[in-house]
Amino acid sequence: MQKRAILFDIDGTLVDSNDAHVEAWQRAFAAEGYAFSRGEIHAQVGKGGDNLVPSLLPHAPAEIQERLAHAEGEIYKREFMPQVEPFEVASEVLKRLAERGHILVLASSASRAEVDFYVDLLDADGAITGTTSKDDVAHSKPCPDIFAAALGLSGAPADTAVVVGDTPYDVLAARRAGIDAIAVLSGGFDREELARCGPVAIYRSVRELDQDYENSVLGGERVTG
């Protein structure tokens, strides 16, 4: 018997950064002469630049797509990332889950530099087994690569793991990797939109998930092998 491995998305799940990413993307697009509303961009948040930019500019040359993704990252890191805050009790939730015997891996479509910053921000070093970022894989969410890599770090079989994320792309990526997903509403996506992707549960936040721990899929032990 063992506790489930938990693969956590970061942006919008553990830290309150989705609106900042929307603003950074909007500025990056504007600098190249493209105008998208905040709603249009937010609908794509959760993807890495390799998937977000083609969703909005499917016919743009690869050079422009790469330039936009790079620009967003630079704007975000320079102007927004220093002001990002963890969601309430997110750090404490990670520590409690680790103390309960869960293996935790942070798995994000963000860059390695951003993920490392978030680990420090969340004071998560002692609670997590490792991290994966878009820099570690060929494709970001909603492709399964990031969660597949995180699963490898956890050492757990897919049917004993669970993803916690805030976007439809977290849920889709998890399911494509053969992993159950819990969705949280803290990233600004509608409950109905998340539900259509097939999560096993939806909570308002990681705090609410923690409060419901004993009744959640995290609270039970899973038989392996």
URJO-V707049 format. One record per pair of residues at least 12 apart in sequence whose C-alpha atoms are under 10 Angstrom apart, sorted by the first residue. I is the first residue (numbers start at 1). J is the second residue. D is the distance in Angstrom with one decimal. If there is no record, write none. Layout:
# URJO-V707049
I/J/D, I/J/D
This chain:
# URJO-V707049
1/220/9.7, 1/221/6.0, 1/222/5.6, 1/223/4.7, 1/224/6.6, 1/225/9.7, 2/101/8.1, 2/102/8.3, 2/103/9.9, 2/156/9.7, 2/160/8.3, 2/220/8.9, 2/221/5.4, 2/222/5.5, 2/223/6.5, 2/224/7.4, 3/97/9.8, 3/100/8.1, 3/101/6.2, 3/102/5.4, 3/103/7.8, 3/156/9.9, 3/160/7.8, 3/161/8.7, 3/218/7.5, 3/219/8.0, 3/220/7.1, 3/221/4.9, 3/222/6.1, 3/223/8.8, 3/224/9.9, 4/101/8.6, 4/102/6.0, 4/103/7.2, 4/104/9.1, 4/154/10.0, 4/156/8.1, 4/157/9.4, 4/158/9.6, 4/159/8.8, 4/160/5.2, 4/161/5.0, 4/162/6.8, 4/217/8.6, 4/218/6.4, 4/219/8.6, 4/220/8.1, 4/221/6.8, 4/222/6.5, 4/223/9.5, 4/224/9.9, 5/97/9.9, 5/98/9.8, 5/101/9.0, 5/102/5.5, 5/103/4.7, 5/104/6.0, 5/105/7.9, 5/150/9.9, 5/151/8.1, 5/154/6.6, 5/155/8.5, 5/156/6.4, 5/157/8.8, 5/158/8.9, 5/159/9.6, 5/160/6.5, 5/161/4.5, 5/162/6.4, 5/163/8.6, 5/218/8.9, 5/222/9.9, 6/94/9.9, 6/97/8.9, 6/98/9.7, 6/102/6.8, 6/103/6.2, 6/104/5.0, 6/105/6.5, 6/106/8.5, 6/107/9.9, 6/128/9.7, 6/150/9.4, 6/151/8.9, 6/154/8.4, 6/156/9.6, 6/160/9.0, 6/161/5.8, 6/162/5.1, 6/163/5.8, 6/164/7.1, 6/180/9.9, 6/181/9.5, 6/182/9.9, 6/218/8.3, 7/103/8.4, 7/104/5.9, 7/105/4.9, 7/106/5.7, 7/107/6.2, 7/108/9.5, 7/128/9.7, 7/130/9.8, 7/131/9.1, 7/132/9.7, 7/146/9.9, 7/147/7.2, 7/148/9.9, 7/150/6.7, 7/151/7.4, 7/153/9.9, 7/154/8.4, 7/161/7.4, 7/162/6.2, 7/163/4.6, 7/164/6.3, 7/165/8.6, 7/174/9.3, 7/179/9.6, 7/181/9.1, 8/94/9.5, 8/104/7.3, 8/105/6.2, 8/106/4.7, 8/107/5.7, 8/108/7.9, 8/128/10.0, 8/131/9.2, 8/147/9.2, 8/150/9.3, 8/162/8.6, 8/163/5.8, 8/164/5.0, 8/165/6.3, 8/166/9.7, 8/170/9.4, 8/181/9.8, 8/182/9.7, 9/46/9.0, 9/105/8.8, 9/106/6.0, 9/107/5.1, 9/108/5.3, 9/109/8.2, 9/110/9.6, 9/131/9.9, 9/132/9.7, 9/133/9.9, 9/146/9.8, 9/147/9.2, 9/163/7.5, 9/164/6.1, 9/165/5.0, 9/166/7.5, 9/167/9.2, 9/170/7.3, 10/46/9.7, 10/86/9.4, 10/106/6.7, 10/107/7.0, 10/108/6.0, 10/109/8.7, 10/110/8.5, 10/114/9.9, 10/115/8.0, 10/118/7.8, 10/119/9.4, 10/122/9.9, 10/164/9.0, 10/165/7.5, 10/166/8.7, 11/45/9.2, 11/46/7.7, 11/84/9.8, 11/86/9.3, 11/107/9.9, 11/108/7.5, 11/109/8.6, 11/110/8.0, 11/114/9.8, 11/115/9.4, 11/118/9.0, 11/165/8.6, 11/166/8.1, 11/167/9.5, 11/186/9.6, 11/187/7.7, 12/45/9.3, 12/46/8.4, 12/86/9.2, 12/87/8.5, 12/165/7.8, 12/166/5.9, 12/167/8.0, 12/184/8.7, 12/185/8.5, 12/186/5.9, 12/187/4.2, 12/188/7.9, 12/189/9.7, 12/205/9.5, 13/86/8.9, 13/87/7.7, 13/90/8.6, 13/164/7.6, 13/165/5.7, 13/166/5.4, 13/167/8.7, 13/183/8.8, 13/184/6.8, 13/185/8.2, 13/186/6.2, 13/187/6.4, 13/205/7.3, 13/206/7.1, 14/85/9.0, 14/86/5.8, 14/87/5.7, 14/88/8.6, 14/89/9.0, 14/90/5.6, 14/91/8.0, 14/93/9.5, 14/94/9.3, 14/106/9.7, 14/118/9.0, 14/122/8.2, 14/164/9.6, 14/165/8.8, 14/166/9.2, 14/184/9.9, 14/186/8.7, 14/187/9.4, 14/205/8.7, 14/206/7.3, 14/207/9.7, 15/84/7.0, 15/85/5.8, 15/86/4.0, 15/87/5.1, 15/88/8.8, 15/90/7.8, 15/91/9.6, 15/118/7.9, 15/121/8.9, 15/122/8.3, 15/186/9.1, 15/187/9.1, 16/83/9.7, 16/84/6.3, 16/85/5.9, 16/86/5.9, 16/87/5.9, 16/88/9.5, 16/186/7.9, 16/187/7.5, 17/76/9.6, 17/80/8.4, 17/81/7.9, 17/83/9.1, 17/84/6.0, 17/85/7.7, 17/86/8.6, 17/87/9.5, 17/187/8.2, 18/42/7.7, 18/45/7.0, 18/46/8.3, 18/84/9.7, 18/166/9.9, 18/186/9.3, 18/187/6.2, 18/188/8.0, 19/38/8.7, 19/41/9.8, 19/42/7.7, 19/45/9.2, 19/80/9.8, 19/187/8.5, 19/188/8.8, 20/75/9.8, 20/76/7.1, 20/79/9.0, 20/80/6.1, 20/81/7.9, 20/83/9.3, 20/84/8.2, 21/41/9.0, 21/42/8.4, 21/45/7.6, 21/46/9.6, 21/72/7.8, 21/73/8.7, 21/75/9.0, 21/76/6.5, 21/77/9.7, 21/80/8.1, 21/81/9.1, 22/37/9.3, 22/38/6.3, 22/39/8.6, 22/40/9.2, 22/41/6.0, 22/42/5.9, 22/43/9.4, 22/44/9.1, 22/45/7.3, 22/72/9.3, 22/76/9.4, 23/37/9.9, 23/38/7.5, 23/41/8.8, 23/42/9.3, 23/72/9.0, 23/75/9.1, 23/76/8.4, 23/80/9.0, 24/71/8.4, 24/72/5.4, 24/73/7.7, 24/74/8.6, 24/75/5.7, 24/76/5.4, 24/77/9.2, 24/78/9.9, 24/79/8.4, 24/80/7.9, 25/38/9.0, 25/41/7.3, 25/42/9.4, 25/45/9.4, 25/49/9.5, 25/52/9.8, 25/53/9.4, 25/68/8.1, 25/69/8.2, 25/71/8.2, 25/72/5.2, 25/73/8.5, 25/75/8.3, 25/76/8.3, 26/38/7.2, 26/40/9.8, 26/41/7.4, 26/42/9.9, 26/72/8.4, 27/68/9.7, 27/71/8.7, 27/72/7.6, 27/75/8.0, 27/76/9.8, 28/67/8.9, 28/68/5.9, 28/69/8.0, 28/70/8.8, 28/71/5.7, 28/72/5.4, 28/73/9.0, 28/74/9.3, 28/75/7.6, 28/76/9.7, 29/53/9.3, 29/65/9.9, 29/67/9.9, 29/68/6.6, 29/69/9.4, 29/71/8.7, 29/72/8.4, 30/68/9.8, 31/68/8.8, 31/71/9.0, 32/64/8.3, 32/67/9.1, 32/68/7.7, 32/71/9.9, 34/56/9.9, 34/57/9.2, 36/56/8.5, 40/56/8.2, 41/53/9.5, 41/55/9.8, 41/56/8.1, 42/167/10.0, 42/187/9.4, 42/188/8.4, 42/189/8.6, 43/167/8.9, 43/168/9.2, 43/188/9.4, 43/189/7.9, 44/56/8.3, 44/167/8.9, 44/168/9.2, 44/169/8.5, 45/109/9.7, 45/141/10.0, 45/166/9.8, 45/167/7.5, 45/168/9.4, 45/169/8.5, 45/187/9.0, 45/188/9.9, 45/189/9.7, 46/108/8.5, 46/109/6.8, 46/110/8.8, 46/140/9.0, 46/141/6.9, 46/142/8.0, 46/165/9.1, 46/166/8.0, 46/167/5.9, 46/168/7.9, 46/169/6.0, 46/170/7.1, 46/187/9.1, 47/108/9.2, 47/109/6.2, 47/110/8.7, 47/134/9.6, 47/139/9.5, 47/140/6.2, 47/141/5.0, 47/142/6.3, 47/143/8.9, 47/167/8.9, 47/168/9.6, 47/169/6.6, 47/170/8.5, 47/173/10.0, 48/69/8.2, 48/108/8.7, 48/109/5.0, 48/110/6.6, 48/111/8.7, 48/133/9.6, 48/134/6.9, 48/139/8.0, 48/140/5.1, 48/141/6.4, 48/142/8.6, 48/143/9.9, 49/65/7.9, 49/66/7.7, 49/67/9.8, 49/68/7.9, 49/69/4.9, 49/70/8.1, 49/72/8.4, 49/73/8.9, 49/109/8.5, 49/110/9.0, 49/134/9.2, 49/139/9.6, 49/140/7.9, 49/141/9.7, 50/62/9.7, 50/65/7.7, 50/66/7.5, 50/68/9.8, 50/69/7.3, 50/109/9.7, 50/134/9.2, 50/138/9.3, 50/139/7.0, 50/140/6.8, 50/141/9.1, 51/65/9.6, 51/69/9.7, 51/139/7.8, 51/140/6.8, 51/141/7.5, 51/142/8.0, 51/143/8.8, 52/65/9.3, 52/69/8.5, 52/140/9.3, 52/141/9.3, 52/142/9.8, 53/65/6.0, 53/66/8.4, 53/68/7.5, 53/69/7.2, 54/66/10.0, 73/110/8.6, 73/111/8.0, 73/113/9.9, 73/114/9.0, 76/114/9.4, 77/113/8.9, 77/114/7.5, 77/117/9.8, 81/114/8.0, 81/117/8.6, 81/118/9.2, 82/117/9.1, 82/121/9.7, 84/118/9.1, 84/121/8.8, 85/118/9.3, 85/121/7.7, 85/122/8.8, 86/118/8.5, 86/121/7.2, 86/122/6.6, 87/122/9.4, 87/186/8.5, 87/205/8.5, 87/206/8.3, 87/207/8.5, 88/205/9.1, 88/206/8.7, 88/207/7.2, 89/122/9.6, 89/206/8.2, 89/207/6.4, 89/210/9.5, 90/122/7.3, 90/123/9.9, 90/124/9.6, 90/205/9.1, 90/206/6.7, 90/207/6.9, 90/210/9.4, 91/119/9.6, 91/121/8.7, 91/122/5.1, 91/123/6.6, 91/124/6.7, 91/127/9.1, 92/122/8.7, 92/123/9.2, 92/124/9.1, 92/127/9.7, 92/207/9.2, 92/210/9.7, 93/127/9.7, 93/206/7.4, 93/207/7.1, 93/209/9.1, 93/210/6.5, 93/211/9.5, 94/122/8.7, 94/123/9.3, 94/124/7.0, 94/126/9.5, 94/127/6.3, 94/128/7.9, 94/206/9.4, 94/210/9.4, 95/122/9.9, 95/123/9.2, 95/124/7.4, 95/125/9.7, 95/126/7.9, 95/127/5.4, 95/128/8.5, 96/127/8.5, 96/210/8.7, 97/127/8.1, 97/128/9.7, 97/210/8.5, 97/213/9.4, 97/218/9.1, 97/219/9.9, 98/124/10.0, 98/126/8.7, 98/127/5.4, 98/128/7.3, 98/129/9.4, 99/127/8.0, 100/219/9.3, 102/127/9.3, 102/128/9.2, 102/129/9.8, 102/154/9.8, 102/161/9.6, 102/218/8.8, 103/127/8.4, 103/128/6.9, 103/129/6.4, 103/130/9.3, 103/153/9.5, 103/154/6.3, 103/155/8.8, 103/156/8.6, 103/161/9.1, 104/124/9.8, 104/127/7.0, 104/128/4.8, 104/129/5.7, 104/130/7.4, 104/131/8.9, 104/150/9.2, 104/151/9.8, 104/153/9.4, 104/154/7.2, 104/161/9.7, 104/162/10.0, 104/163/10.0, 105/127/9.0, 105/128/5.6, 105/129/5.6, 105/130/5.1, 105/131/5.4, 105/132/7.7, 105/147/9.3, 105/149/9.8, 105/150/6.1, 105/151/8.0, 105/152/9.8, 105/153/7.4, 105/154/6.6, 105/163/9.5, 106/118/9.6, 106/119/8.5, 106/124/9.4, 106/128/7.4, 106/129/8.4, 106/130/6.6, 106/131/4.6, 106/132/6.4, 106/133/8.4, 106/146/9.8, 106/147/9.2, 106/150/7.4, 106/163/9.6, 106/164/9.6, 107/130/8.7, 107/131/5.7, 107/132/4.8, 107/133/6.1, 107/134/8.8, 107/141/10.0, 107/145/10.0, 107/146/6.2, 107/147/6.3, 107/148/9.5, 107/149/8.4, 107/150/6.1, 107/151/9.3, 107/163/8.9, 107/164/9.6, 107/165/9.5, 107/170/9.6, 108/131/8.0, 108/132/6.3, 108/133/5.0, 108/134/6.8, 108/135/9.7, 108/140/8.3, 108/141/8.3, 108/146/7.0, 108/147/8.5, 108/150/9.4, 108/165/9.5, 108/170/9.1, 109/132/8.4, 109/133/5.5, 109/134/4.8, 109/135/8.4, 109/136/9.7, 109/137/9.6, 109/139/8.9, 109/140/5.5, 109/141/6.3, 109/142/9.2, 109/145/10.0, 109/146/7.3, 109/147/9.9, 109/170/9.4, 110/132/9.1, 110/133/5.7, 110/134/5.8, 110/135/8.1, 110/140/8.7, 111/132/9.1, 111/133/5.6, 111/134/5.6, 111/135/5.9, 111/136/8.9, 112/131/8.8, 112/132/7.7, 112/133/5.4, 112/134/7.1, 112/135/6.0, 112/136/8.0, 113/133/9.0, 113/135/9.3, 114/133/8.7, 115/131/7.5, 115/132/8.0, 115/133/6.8, 115/134/9.6, 116/131/8.5, 116/132/9.9, 116/133/9.5, 119/131/8.7, 128/154/9.5, 129/150/9.6, 129/153/7.3, 129/154/6.8, 129/155/9.9, 130/150/7.8, 130/153/6.6, 130/154/7.8, 131/146/9.6, 131/149/9.0, 131/150/6.8, 131/153/8.0, 131/154/9.7, 132/145/9.6, 132/146/6.3, 132/147/8.0, 132/148/9.6, 132/149/6.8, 132/150/5.9, 132/151/9.7, 132/153/8.6, 133/145/9.8, 133/146/6.7, 133/147/9.5, 133/149/9.2, 133/150/9.1, 134/146/6.9, 136/149/8.1, 136/150/10.0, 137/149/7.7, 140/169/9.5, 140/173/8.9, 141/167/9.9, 141/168/9.6, 141/169/5.8, 141/170/6.6, 141/171/9.3, 141/172/8.0, 141/173/5.7, 141/174/9.0, 142/167/9.5, 142/168/8.1, 142/169/4.5, 142/170/6.4, 142/171/8.0, 142/172/5.8, 142/173/4.5, 142/174/8.2, 142/175/9.6, 142/176/8.4, 143/169/8.1, 143/170/9.1, 143/172/7.8, 143/173/5.2, 143/174/8.6, 143/175/9.8, 143/176/7.3, 143/177/8.5, 144/169/9.5, 144/170/8.9, 144/171/9.8, 144/172/7.9, 144/173/4.4, 144/174/6.3, 144/175/7.9, 144/176/5.5, 144/177/5.1, 144/178/8.8, 144/179/9.7, 145/173/7.8, 145/174/9.3, 145/176/9.1, 145/177/7.7, 146/170/9.7, 146/173/8.1, 146/174/9.0, 146/177/9.1, 147/162/9.8, 147/163/8.0, 147/170/8.8, 147/173/7.0, 147/174/6.3, 147/175/9.6, 147/176/9.2, 147/177/6.7, 147/178/9.5, 147/179/8.4, 148/173/8.9, 148/174/8.2, 148/176/9.1, 148/177/5.8, 148/178/8.8, 148/179/8.9, 149/177/9.6, 150/163/9.9, 151/163/9.6, 151/177/8.9, 151/179/9.0, 156/224/8.8, 157/178/9.5, 157/179/9.0, 157/224/7.7, 157/225/8.7, 158/174/9.5, 158/175/9.9, 158/177/7.6, 158/178/5.9, 158/179/5.3, 158/180/8.2, 159/178/7.2, 159/179/6.2, 159/180/7.5, 159/222/8.7, 159/223/9.5, 159/224/8.4, 160/179/8.1, 160/180/8.7, 160/221/8.9, 160/222/6.2, 160/223/7.8, 160/224/7.1, 160/225/9.9, 161/174/9.9, 161/178/9.3, 161/179/6.2, 161/180/7.0, 161/181/8.8, 161/218/9.2, 161/222/9.2, 162/174/8.1, 162/175/9.8, 162/178/9.6, 162/179/5.8, 162/180/4.9, 162/181/5.4, 162/182/7.1, 162/200/9.4, 162/217/8.5, 162/218/8.1, 163/175/9.2, 163/179/6.9, 163/180/6.2, 163/181/4.5, 163/182/6.0, 163/183/8.2, 163/199/9.3, 163/200/10.0, 164/180/8.9, 164/181/5.8, 164/182/4.8, 164/183/5.9, 164/184/7.3, 164/199/9.4, 164/201/9.7, 164/202/9.6, 164/203/9.9, 164/205/10.0, 164/206/8.4, 164/209/9.7, 165/181/7.4, 165/182/6.5, 165/183/5.2, 165/184/6.1, 165/185/8.8, 165/186/9.2, 165/187/8.7, 165/199/9.7, 165/202/9.7, 165/205/9.7, 165/206/9.3, 166/181/9.9, 166/182/8.5, 166/183/5.3, 166/184/4.8, 166/185/5.9, 166/186/6.4, 166/187/5.3, 166/188/7.8, 166/189/7.3, 166/190/9.9, 166/194/8.2, 166/202/9.3, 166/203/9.5, 166/204/9.5, 166/205/8.7, 166/206/9.8, 167/183/7.3, 167/184/8.0, 167/185/8.2, 167/186/9.3, 167/187/6.8, 167/188/8.3, 167/189/6.5, 167/190/9.2, 167/193/8.9, 167/194/6.9, 167/197/9.5, 168/183/8.2, 168/189/8.0, 168/190/9.6, 168/191/10.0, 168/193/7.1, 168/194/5.3, 168/195/8.5, 168/196/8.4, 168/197/6.2, 168/198/9.0, 168/199/9.1, 169/194/9.1, 169/197/8.5, 170/182/9.2, 170/183/8.1, 170/194/9.5, 170/197/9.4, 170/199/9.6, 171/183/7.1, 171/194/7.7, 171/195/9.3, 171/196/9.7, 171/197/6.2, 171/198/7.1, 171/199/6.2, 171/200/9.5, 172/194/9.6, 172/196/10.0, 172/197/6.3, 172/198/8.0, 172/199/8.8, 173/197/10.0, 174/199/9.2, 175/197/8.8, 175/198/8.2, 175/199/8.5, 179/199/9.9, 180/198/8.8, 180/199/6.8, 180/200/6.5, 180/201/9.4, 180/217/9.6, 181/197/9.6, 181/198/7.9, 181/199/4.9, 181/200/5.9, 181/201/7.5, 181/202/9.0, 181/217/9.9, 182/194/9.7, 182/198/9.1, 182/199/5.4, 182/200/5.7, 182/201/5.0, 182/202/5.8, 182/203/7.7, 182/206/9.8, 182/209/9.0, 182/216/9.6, 182/217/8.8, 182/218/9.7, 183/195/8.3, 183/197/9.6, 183/198/9.3, 183/199/6.1, 183/200/8.0, 183/201/6.3, 183/202/4.7, 183/203/6.4, 183/204/8.4, 183/205/8.5, 183/206/9.2, 183/209/9.7, 184/199/9.8, 184/201/8.6, 184/202/5.6, 184/203/4.8, 184/204/5.2, 184/205/5.1, 184/206/6.8, 184/207/9.7, 184/208/9.0, 184/209/8.4, 185/202/7.4, 185/203/6.4, 185/204/4.7, 185/205/6.0, 185/206/9.1, 186/203/8.7, 186/204/6.2, 186/205/5.5, 186/206/8.3, 187/204/9.5, 187/205/8.9, 188/204/10.0, 191/203/9.0, 191/204/9.0, 200/216/9.6, 200/217/8.2, 201/216/8.2, 201/217/8.3
